[in-house]
Amino acid sequence: MSTKLNKNQLIAVHLLASGVKASIIAKELDLREETLSRWRQIDEFKKALEDATEAILREIDETHKNLLISSQNVINEALNNVELDLFKKANLAIRYLSLLKGKEDIMQKSSDNLFKHTL
C-alpha cells in the first residue's frame, strides 16, 4: 500500500474495499462525500483501492475454500460412519448434491470477479 496517501485516505481505502458506503465513511472521517469522490480520481488512491479490494476478495475466496473442505470432510466422515444407517447416509448425500446444484455458476462468477480485480 502506498505511503503517499494520508491517514484518512488509507482508512477510506480499507473501508471502501470492505464495502462500507461512502456516506458512512464521510461521516466517520468527518469529510464530505465529494472529498471521497475526488480521492477516487487520484491514481494512487485508485491503485490502493484495487489492491485492498483484491486482497479482501482473495481472503473471502480462501475462507470459502476452507469452509468447503471442512464441510466435505464432515460429510465424508458421516458417510463412512458404520453406525449411521443407510437411509440417513442416502438422505445426507441427496441433500449435499441438491446444495451443489447450480453452484458451479456461483464459483465461476466468484473466480471471474477475482480475475477482473487482478487485471
C-alpha positions, -999 to 999 in steps of 0.1 A, spaced: 0 0 0 12 35 -8 28 58 17 18 88 -3 -18 86 9 -26 103 42 -41 85 72 -77 93 63 -72 82 27 -57 49 38 -87 44 62 -111 53 34 -94 28 11 -98 -1 35 -134 8 44 -144 12 7 -128 -21 -2 -147 -37 27 -180 -24 12 -187 4 36 -209 31 19 -192 64 11 -218 83 31 -208 64 63 -171 68 56 -175 105 51 -194 108 83 -169 87 103 -139 106 89 -156 140 92 -154 145 54 -177 155 26 -187 128 2 -173 150 -26 -139 146 -10 -141 109 -12 -152 113 -48 -122 134 -56 -99 109 -39 -113 82 -61 -99 102 -91 -63 101 -78 -43 73 -94 -25 64 -62 -59 61 -43 -74 40 -72 -44 17 -71 -46 13 -33 -83 6 -35 -78 -20 -62 -51 -37 -42 -72 -37 -10 -103 -50 -28 -82 -78 -44 -68 -88 -10 -103 -89 5 -116 -110 -24 -87 -134 -20 -94 -137 17 -131 -144 11 -122 -169 -16 -97 -187 7 -123 -187 35 -149 -203 13 -125 -229 1 -116 -238 37 -152 -240 47 -160 -262 18 -131 -286 26 -142 -287 63 -178 -294 53 -168 -321 28 -147 -337 55 -176 -338 79 -199 -352 53 -173 -378 43 -169 -389 80 -207 -392 83 -210 -413 51 -182 -435 63 -196 -439 98 -207 -476 102 -231 -467 130 -251 -444 107 -279 -463 88 -281 -464 50 -313 -442 49 -296 -414 68 -265 -417 46 -286 -415 15 -305 -385 28 -273 -367 36 -259 -375 1 -291 -363 -16 -291 -330 5 -254 -324 -3 -260 -330 -40 -290 -307 -41 -270 -279 -24 -243 -283 -51 -269 -279 -79 -260 -246 -97 -230 -238 -75 -206 -241 -104 -221 -208 -117 -216 -191 -84 -180 -204 -81 -173 -193 -117 -187 -158 -111 -165 -156 -80 -134 -166 -99 -143 -142 -128 -147 -114 -103 -114 -121 -86 -98 -123 -121 -112 -89 -131 -97 -73 -100 -63 -87 -108 -62 -71 -142 
